[in-house]
Amino acid sequence: MYILMSTVLASFSHWILAYVLCCVFDYKMIGIAIATGGYYVVRFALRLVFARCDKELSKHSVSLMDPRSWENLNEMHQYGFSTMTLKVMTWWAFDVFTQLAAFLSVRELAAQSILKNIGLLTFMIPVGLSGATTFIIGQYMGKGQIKIAKRVAGLCYIITMSWAFLSCLILYLFRGHIIKFQTSNVEI
């Protein structure tokens, strides 16, 4: 619950800070960048405070010096690396496309924007599933139930791959309708 509360409270602080920096002080994009950085700092601080105040969570927290902290590190790294790769590589790919867009003409930029929107729709569900699955896997690994953690990871893999295949199939079969929904410009 504290994760949701810290995210909501940090989001409010982000909105307020972004408004003040952009509209009151006219910092424009610099203001948005500062507000976004502030959001991450506030969210981290709130989560730290909420986690320390939660007595139930404190009962289960394990110090880094405890030998249990170093058990099953190989398996945790394998799952962590694959999850990190799933998230980060997609972000980097879209960031590279955004950087390359500076060299495009207006027509090509419009087409790239449509493709980026479609791309975001197709990968956000698998990214959300992987984030939720990582949390669940971490809980099972923390309880020492490695077999269940592996089953959950396998199930997530099947679901996300099925989503990817279904997304590709829908995009292929309905490509004309999808483009018409995005724009009526024939050139794009």
ABEGO torsion letter per residue (X at the ends): XAAAAAAAAAAAAAAAAAAAAAAAAGAEAAAAAAAAAAAAAAAAAAAAAAAAABAAAAAABBBAABAAAABGAAAAAAAAAAAAAAAAAAAAAAAAAAAAAAABBAAAAAAAAAAAAAAAAAAAAAAAAAAAAAAAAAAAAAAGBAAAAAAAAAAAAAAAAAAAAAAAAAAAAAAAAAAAAABABAAX
